[in-house]
Amino acid sequence: MNDSIYLAIQNNPRFKELVAKRERFAWILSAIMLGLYSAFILLIAYAPQVLGTRLSEGSSITWGIPIGVGLIVSAFVLTAIYVQRANGEFDAMNQALLKEVQL
């Protein structure tokens, strides 16, 4: 592509909308993950007895293990949500933008 196409894309309102939507969505997902990790760290710092409590009488597994695994799984889930939206809505917006600019 030549410079005129890059400039046309950069000045296109659809491109600005795409960038704004992607950034907003990424920041929301990042804030959710940061909130989850912060809550986990605060729980470790201020209520470690909660994480050290056994799941049931006679169990060797404490609540810290499923909560920690849940935190890791939540990262994968949020990534999957982003990928699904990126491959759907954002790619469609990108293709429409490219078609519009190349005409």
N, C-alpha and C positions, 0 to 999 in steps of 0.2 A: 504494500500500500504506500501511496505517496503522502506527502505532508498535507495536502489539501483534504484528503480523506480523514486524516487524524484530526485536523482542525474542525472539519464538519462534524465529526463524532463528538469532539470535546465541547462544541458549542450547541449541540442538540439538546433540547429540553428533556427528551426521553433518556438520554445518557445521564443527565444530572439527576433525574428521578430514579434511575437504576442505581446509581452510586449512593444516593441518599437512603433508598430502601435497604440495600445490602449493608451499609454501615449501621443503620438503626437496628436491623435484625441481629447483626453480629454483636453489637454492644448489649442488646437485651440478653442474648444467650450468654455472653461473657459475664454480665452482672449476675445472672442466675447462678452460674458456676462459682463465681467469687463468693456469693452469698452462702452457697452450700458449704464450700471449703471453710469460709470464715466461721460459720456455725459449728462445724466439726471441730475446728481448732479451739474455739471458745468453750465448747463442751469438754474438750480435753483439759483445758486450763482451769475452768471453774467448777466442773462437775465430773471429775474422773471416776467417781464411784458409780455413775450411771453406766459408763462404758465397761466398768469392771464387774457389773452385776451379771450373774449367770442367767442364761436364757430360761432354764428350768432347774428344778432340784436335781442334783446329781450330774448335770451337764458340765462339760469342760469348756463349752463355748460361751463366751460373754457377749453382751450386746455390742461391744466394740467391733467385733468381726462383721456381723451383717450390716452395721451402719457404715463401716469402712468400704465394704464391698458395694453397698448401695451408692456410695459416693463415686466410686470408680465406674459403676454401671451408668450412673447419671451422666458422666462425661461422654460415654459412648452414645447414649440416647440423644443428648443435645447435639452431638456431631452428626448423628443420623438425621435429625430434624433439619439441621442446616443443609446437609447434602441433598436431602429431598427437595427442599425449597430452591436451592441453587440449581439443581438439575431440572426443575419444573419452571417455576415462575421467572427466575432470573435468566435462565437460558433462553426462554421464549422472548423476554424483553430484549435480550442481546441480539437474537436473530432478527427481530423486527427492526431494531435500530440499524443493523448492518444492511438489511434490504432497503431501508429508507435512504440511507446515505449513499449506497452504490447506484441508486437510480439516476 
